[in-house]
């Protein structure tokens, strides 16, 4: 069994925030792979599904970002899920827009949702870091992460979310690094400018 969680804040006020990209990724996986309707338990919206032979629990904690670890750790303990089968998707300021990186264990890099997970669950779980870029100045970070994605950002956001859902079965087949590589390539392919047709001029 796998536990897959996206981090974010509950409520329509936060729905399109950059900080909620983890929730957005879960929504795409849930829809693409026909997961169950949500059930409210473990202080989260929970969705059950099966990928191949693997049972999968998807969680969207409703505790607000800073207490995400309370919710996710409760479910992990109940189902006795080892940390190497816990994947957490979240926004990463220190990654360029549209980049995805996977890492097992490590620090929080100042992310309050990850700090909460480290405190309540331990830190040896898989982190799927979804790059949202940095506003450039520390004092702008709060308003940036709690701001909505702009239309121009959708050129990489939509391919990222679609590709995460597409390659999700590979992730739970112990191919996390391979899946992330494919996701990044999909984003590059979707966002590169179209080639210009260079027509040879006839020499008169």
Residue frames relative to the residue before (quaternion, step in Angstrom):
aa qw qx qy qz dx dy dz
X 1.0000 0.0000 0.0000 0.0000 0.00 0.00 0.00
X 0.1941 -0.7677 0.6027 0.0990 3.54 -1.13 0.80
X 0.1988 -0.7273 0.6406 0.1457 3.53 -1.22 0.62
X 0.0525 -0.7969 0.6013 -0.0269 3.56 -0.65 1.18
X 0.0034 0.8196 -0.5717 0.0358 3.59 -0.68 1.04
X 0.1796 -0.7300 0.6460 0.1323 3.51 -1.20 0.67
X 0.3173 -0.7575 0.5385 0.1886 3.57 -0.96 0.82
X 0.2544 0.7469 -0.5852 0.1869 3.54 -1.13 0.76
X 0.4745 -0.6247 0.5255 0.3292 3.54 -1.35 -0.20
X 0.4509 -0.7097 0.4685 0.2711 3.61 -0.93 0.85
X 0.6857 0.5023 -0.3607 0.3839 3.55 -1.25 0.47
X 0.6128 -0.6005 0.3867 0.3381 3.55 -1.15 0.73
X 0.5463 0.6324 -0.3878 0.3890 3.59 1.17 -0.55
X 0.7753 0.3516 -0.1572 0.5005 3.57 1.04 -0.85
X 0.3853 0.8057 -0.4200 0.1611 3.56 1.31 -0.34
X 0.7903 0.2952 -0.1480 0.5161 3.61 0.90 -0.90
X 0.3652 0.7450 -0.4831 0.2796 3.60 1.25 0.24
X 0.5821 -0.5589 0.4555 0.3760 3.56 -1.21 0.51
X 0.6195 0.5668 -0.3306 0.4309 3.59 1.10 -0.76
X 0.7029 0.4738 -0.2517 0.4670 3.59 1.22 -0.45
X 0.3182 0.7735 -0.5017 0.2208 3.59 1.19 0.31
X 0.5797 0.5777 -0.3702 0.4395 3.61 1.16 -0.50
X 0.6357 0.5032 -0.3140 0.4940 3.59 1.02 -0.82
X 0.6413 0.5397 -0.3243 0.4385 3.58 0.96 -0.90
X 0.6393 0.5219 -0.3211 0.4645 3.58 0.99 -0.84
X 0.6452 0.5123 -0.3253 0.4641 3.60 0.97 -0.83
X 0.6323 0.5458 -0.3377 0.4338 3.60 0.94 -0.85
X 0.6665 0.4993 -0.3018 0.4640 3.58 0.97 -0.84
X 0.6437 0.5078 -0.3231 0.4726 3.61 0.99 -0.81
X 0.6510 0.5381 -0.3077 0.4381 3.58 0.90 -1.00
X 0.7043 0.4641 -0.2642 0.4678 3.57 0.88 -0.97
X 0.6761 0.5153 -0.2984 0.4340 3.58 0.90 -0.94
X 0.8060 0.2946 -0.1196 0.4992 3.57 0.93 -0.93
X 0.4933 -0.7311 0.3931 0.2600 3.57 1.23 0.62
X 0.1336 0.7899 -0.5774 0.1576 3.56 0.73 1.09
X 0.6729 -0.5155 0.3587 0.3909 3.56 -1.30 0.34
X 0.6108 -0.4748 0.4569 0.4391 3.53 -1.36 0.04
X 0.5990 -0.6062 0.3733 0.3666 3.62 -1.09 0.59
X 0.1321 -0.7344 0.6596 0.0906 3.50 -1.23 0.69
X 0.3385 -0.7483 0.5350 0.1982 3.57 -0.91 0.89
X 0.3413 0.6983 -0.5697 0.2671 3.54 -0.44 1.27
X 0.7969 0.2363 -0.2220 0.5097 3.55 -1.25 0.47
X 0.5843 -0.6023 0.3560 0.4111 3.60 1.12 0.76
X 0.6572 0.4681 -0.2946 0.5120 3.56 1.10 0.72
X 0.4366 -0.5712 0.5928 0.3629 3.50 -1.40 0.09
X 0.0809 -0.8221 0.5635 -0.0059 3.58 -0.62 1.14
X 0.1113 -0.7879 0.6056 0.0075 3.54 -1.02 0.93
X 0.2201 -0.7857 0.5681 0.1070 3.58 -0.80 1.03
X 0.1383 0.7871 -0.5939 0.0929 3.54 -1.10 0.72
X 0.2906 -0.7225 0.5948 0.1994 3.52 -1.36 0.06
X 0.0795 -0.7606 0.6438 0.0282 3.54 -0.97 0.95
X 0.7921 -0.0380 -0.0194 0.6089 3.57 -0.35 1.21
X 0.7694 -0.2807 0.2396 0.5214 3.56 -0.70 -1.11
X 0.5954 0.6108 -0.3393 0.3965 3.58 1.29 -0.03
X 0.3408 -0.6846 0.6044 0.2234 3.55 -1.02 0.87
X 0.0787 -0.8020 0.5921 0.0019 3.56 -0.97 0.90
X 0.1395 -0.7502 0.6421 0.0741 3.55 -1.02 0.92
X 0.1253 -0.7763 0.6150 0.0587 3.57 -0.75 1.08
X 0.1054 -0.8120 0.5740 0.0108 3.55 -0.92 0.97
X 0.0693 -0.7282 0.6792 0.0596 3.51 -1.23 0.75
X 0.2824 -0.8003 0.5001 0.1721 3.62 0.05 1.26
X 0.2558 -0.7758 0.5636 0.1226 3.57 -1.01 0.88
X 0.4404 0.7287 -0.4126 0.3238 3.57 1.27 0.40
X 0.4413 -0.6040 0.4564 0.4818 3.54 1.37 -0.34
X 0.7290 -0.5113 0.2636 0.3710 3.48 -1.18 0.84
X 0.7278 0.5008 -0.2685 0.3839 3.56 0.70 -1.12
X 0.7433 0.3464 -0.2164 0.5298 3.62 1.23 -0.27
X 0.2324 0.8207 -0.4952 0.1648 3.59 1.22 0.43
X 0.6349 0.5791 -0.3249 0.3948 3.57 1.02 -0.81
X 0.5797 0.5843 -0.3744 0.4271 3.58 1.13 -0.63
X 0.6937 0.4876 -0.2602 0.4619 3.55 0.89 -1.02
X 0.7251 0.4613 -0.2580 0.4415 3.57 0.68 -1.13
X 0.6555 0.5140 -0.3193 0.4518 3.60 0.96 -0.80
X 0.6031 0.5652 -0.3513 0.4398 3.58 1.09 -0.70
X 0.6866 0.4660 -0.2770 0.4844 3.59 0.92 -0.90
X 0.6425 0.5346 -0.3252 0.4424 3.59 0.94 -0.86
X 0.6684 0.4863 -0.3003 0.4760 3.58 1.00 -0.80
X 0.6412 0.5390 -0.3341 0.4321 3.59 0.93 -0.88
X 0.7682 0.3514 -0.1825 0.5031 3.59 0.87 -0.95
X 0.3635 -0.7574 0.4666 0.2766 3.58 1.34 -0.01
X 0.2545 0.7816 -0.5190 0.2344 3.56 0.93 0.98
X 0.3896 -0.7215 0.5141 0.2515 3.63 -0.67 1.01
X 0.6322 -0.5893 0.3528 0.3584 3.56 -1.10 0.73
X 0.6322 0.5367 -0.3518 0.4340 3.60 1.06 -0.58
X 0.6881 0.4048 -0.2851 0.5304 3.60 1.30 -0.04
X 0.5482 0.5410 -0.4175 0.4822 3.56 1.21 0.61
X 0.0514 -0.7867 0.6151 -0.0110 3.59 -0.72 1.14
X 0.0676 -0.8018 0.5937 0.0080 3.57 -0.82 1.01
X 0.1950 -0.7826 0.5873 0.0680 3.56 -0.76 1.14
X 0.1756 0.7984 -0.5582 0.1421 3.60 -0.80 0.94
X 0.6229 -0.5561 0.4186 0.3571 3.53 -1.35 0.36
X 0.1052 -0.7972 0.5937 0.0310 3.57 -1.03 0.83
X 0.3528 -0.7601 0.5190 0.1687 3.56 -0.53 1.25
X 0.7236 0.4723 -0.2419 0.4415 3.56 1.00 -0.85
X 0.6210 0.4564 -0.3621 0.5244 3.57 1.27 0.39
X 0.5479 -0.6184 0.4504 0.3385 3.56 -1.03 0.78
X 0.6497 -0.5186 0.3896 0.3965 3.55 -1.19 0.56
X 0.8383 0.2212 -0.1596 0.4720 3.55 -0.92 0.93
X 0.5803 0.5452 -0.3920 0.4608 3.59 1.25 0.21
X 0.1458 -0.7769 0.6083 0.0717 3.57 -1.10 0.74
X 0.0095 0.7895 -0.6135 0.0137 3.56 -0.98 0.87
X 0.2336 -0.7509 0.6035 0.1317 3.54 -1.16 0.73
X 0.0590 0.7891 -0.6079 0.0660 3.54 -1.01 0.81
X 0.2451 -0.7473 0.5975 0.1563 3.56 -0.99 0.84
X 0.8181 0.1124 -0.1221 0.5506 3.56 -0.65 1.12
X 0.4540 0.6867 -0.5007 0.2677 3.53 -1.31 -0.20
X 0.6469 -0.5339 0.3913 0.3786 3.53 -1.34 -0.15
X 0.6295 -0.5676 0.3971 0.3518 3.55 -1.36 -0.02
X 0.2409 -0.7886 0.5187 0.2261 3.60 1.24 -0.46
X 0.7095 -0.4855 0.2503 0.4453 3.56 1.08 0.79
X 0.5019 0.6485 -0.4326 0.3747 3.61 1.25 0.04
X 0.4036 -0.7669 0.4440 0.2276 3.59 -0.48 1.20
X 0.6130 0.5419 -0.3565 0.4510 3.59 1.07 -0.59
X 0.6728 0.4758 -0.2839 0.4903 3.57 1.01 -0.83
X 0.5818 0.5601 -0.3688 0.4602 3.60 1.09 -0.65
X 0.6607 0.5085 -0.2991 0.4642 3.57 0.95 -0.89
X 0.6488 0.5071 -0.3126 0.4736 3.59 0.99 -0.79
X 0.6388 0.5250 -0.3280 0.4568 3.57 0.93 -0.88
X 0.6825 0.5024 -0.2819 0.4497 3.58 1.01 -0.87
X 0.7889 0.3594 -0.1691 0.4688 3.59 0.89 -0.91
X 0.7769 0.3399 -0.1597 0.5053 3.58 1.13 -0.63
X 0.4754 -0.5684 0.5032 0.4446 3.57 1.08 -0.79
X 0.4671 -0.7412 0.4211 0.2349 3.58 -1.13 0.41
X 0.5583 0.6512 -0.3828 0.3429 3.61 1.20 0.06
X 0.4172 0.6784 -0.4904 0.3540 3.59 1.06 0.79
X 0.5796 -0.5812 0.4434 0.3599 3.56 -1.30 0.26
X 0.1601 -0.7674 0.6166 0.0724 3.55 -0.95 0.97
X 0.1147 -0.7594 0.6380 0.0563 3.57 -0.80 1.04
X 0.1418 -0.8381 0.5266 0.0157 3.53 -0.14 1.39
X 0.1593 -0.8030 0.5732 0.0359 3.54 -0.66 1.18
X 0.3437 -0.7976 0.4633 0.1763 3.55 -0.32 1.28
X 0.0759 -0.7901 0.6079 0.0227 3.55 -0.89 1.03
X 0.5039 -0.6479 0.4277 0.3785 3.59 1.28 -0.04
X 0.3897 -0.7048 0.5519 0.2163 3.56 -1.36 0.24
X 0.4918 -0.6874 0.4426 0.2996 3.61 -0.92 0.78
X 0.6084 -0.6009 0.3294 0.4004 3.58 1.29 -0.17
X 0.7868 0.1523 -0.0812 0.5925 3.56 1.10 -0.68
X 0.5850 -0.6226 0.3991 0.3330 3.56 -1.00 0.90
X 0.6780 0.5160 -0.2991 0.4297 3.57 0.96 -0.88
X 0.6562 0.5074 -0.3124 0.4630 3.60 1.24 -0.25
X 0.4668 0.7290 -0.4213 0.2703 3.58 1.27 -0.36
X 0.6633 0.5325 -0.3252 0.4132 3.62 0.79 -0.99
X 0.7150 0.4316 -0.2614 0.4839 3.58 0.79 -0.99
X 0.6104 0.5642 -0.3467 0.4346 3.59 1.14 -0.61
X 0.7237 0.4305 -0.2699 0.4669 3.61 0.73 -1.00
X 0.7168 0.4030 -0.2499 0.5112 3.60 1.12 -0.60
X 0.5208 0.5915 -0.4271 0.4432 3.55 1.27 0.38
X 0.5387 -0.6247 0.4587 0.3303 3.56 -1.19 0.54
X 0.5715 -0.5512 0.4759 0.3784 3.54 -1.23 0.49
X 0.3655 -0.7124 0.5562 0.2226 3.56 -1.03 0.80
X 0.6807 -0.5009 0.3399 0.4126 3.55 -1.22 0.45
X 0.6493 0.5404 -0.3273 0.4233 3.60 0.96 -0.84
X 0.6385 0.5382 -0.3215 0.4465 3.60 1.18 -0.58
X 0.5471 0.6392 -0.3945 0.3695 3.58 1.20 -0.39
X 0.5455 0.6325 -0.4025 0.3747 3.59 1.18 -0.43
X 0.7447 0.2967 -0.2141 0.5582 3.61 1.17 -0.48
X 0.5980 0.5965 -0.3649 0.3918 3.61 1.09 -0.66
X 0.7018 0.4798 -0.2874 0.4413 3.58 0.77 -0.98
X 0.6550 0.4795 -0.3307 0.4814 3.65 0.93 -0.72
X 0.6147 0.5490 -0.3509 0.4446 3.60 1.05 -0.73
X 0.7057 0.4696 -0.2756 0.4533 3.58 0.75 -1.05
X 0.6490 0.5154 -0.3160 0.4618 3.59 0.99 -0.81
X 0.6855 0.4884 -0.2851 0.4586 3.57 0.96 -0.88
X 0.5845 0.5574 -0.3691 0.4598 3.59 1.09 -0.65
X 0.6732 0.4843 -0.2933 0.4755 3.58 0.90 -0.92
X 0.6389 0.5515 -0.3170 0.4326 3.58 0.99 -0.88
X 0.7932 0.3194 -0.1494 0.4966 3.58 0.86 -0.99
X 0.3477 0.7640 -0.4822 0.2508 3.59 1.26 0.18
X 0.6305 0.5341 -0.3668 0.4273 3.68 0.88 -0.73
X 0.6278 0.5279 -0.3419 0.4586 3.60 1.06 -0.66
X 0.6048 0.5695 -0.3527 0.4306 3.58 1.06 -0.73
X 0.7546 0.3820 -0.2197 0.4862 3.57 0.81 -0.97
X 0.5947 0.4887 -0.3759 0.5160 3.55 1.32 0.23
X 0.5843 -0.6242 0.3319 0.3984 3.56 1.23 0.70
X 0.5558 0.5849 -0.4080 0.4273 3.55 1.10 0.71
X 0.0878 0.8582 -0.5023 0.0584 3.57 1.04 0.81
X 0.6958 0.4666 -0.2881 0.4638 3.60 0.76 -0.99
X 0.6464 0.5137 -0.3200 0.4646 3.58 0.99 -0.81
X 0.6437 0.5246 -0.3190 0.4568 3.59 0.99 -0.83
X 0.6566 0.5117 -0.3110 0.4585 3.58 0.94 -0.89
X 0.6164 0.5391 -0.3378 0.4641 3.58 1.04 -0.75
X 0.6670 0.4928 -0.2946 0.4748 3.59 0.96 -0.87
X 0.6229 0.5415 -0.3337 0.4555 3.58 1.03 -0.79
X 0.6708 0.4971 -0.3005 0.4611 3.58 0.86 -0.94
X 0.6513 0.5067 -0.3216 0.4643 3.58 1.00 -0.77
X 0.6197 0.5407 -0.3372 0.4581 3.58 1.04 -0.76
X 0.6598 0.5096 -0.3075 0.4587 3.58 0.96 -0.90
X 0.6275 0.5288 -0.3279 0.4681 3.58 1.00 -0.85
X 0.6771 0.5044 -0.2915 0.4496 3.58 0.88 -0.97
X 0.6988 0.4891 -0.2690 0.4473 3.57 1.03 -0.85
X 0.7652 0.3985 -0.1912 0.4682 3.58 1.11 -0.65
X 0.5303 0.6244 -0.4386 0.3694 3.60 1.17 -0.16
X 0.5505 -0.6358 0.4208 0.3400 3.59 -0.99 0.78
X 0.5516 -0.6166 0.4358 0.3544 3.59 -1.06 0.65
X 0.5141 -0.6378 0.4748 0.3217 3.53 -1.12 0.70
X 0.3951 -0.7015 0.5397 0.2460 3.53 -1.03 0.82
X 0.4254 -0.6802 0.5328 0.2691 3.53 -1.02 0.79
X 0.1527 -0.7906 0.5889 0.0698 3.52 -0.62 1.14
X 0.1169 -0.8113 0.5720 0.0310 3.51 -0.20 1.28
X 0.4133 -0.7075 0.5179 0.2458 3.51 -0.84 0.99
X 0.3527 -0.7245 0.5532 0.2114 3.49 -0.84 0.99
X 0.4380 -0.6912 0.5049 0.2748 3.54 -0.92 0.89
X 0.3832 -0.7259 0.5281 0.2175 3.53 -0.91 0.92
X 0.2386 -0.7853 0.5583 0.1212 3.54 -0.69 1.10
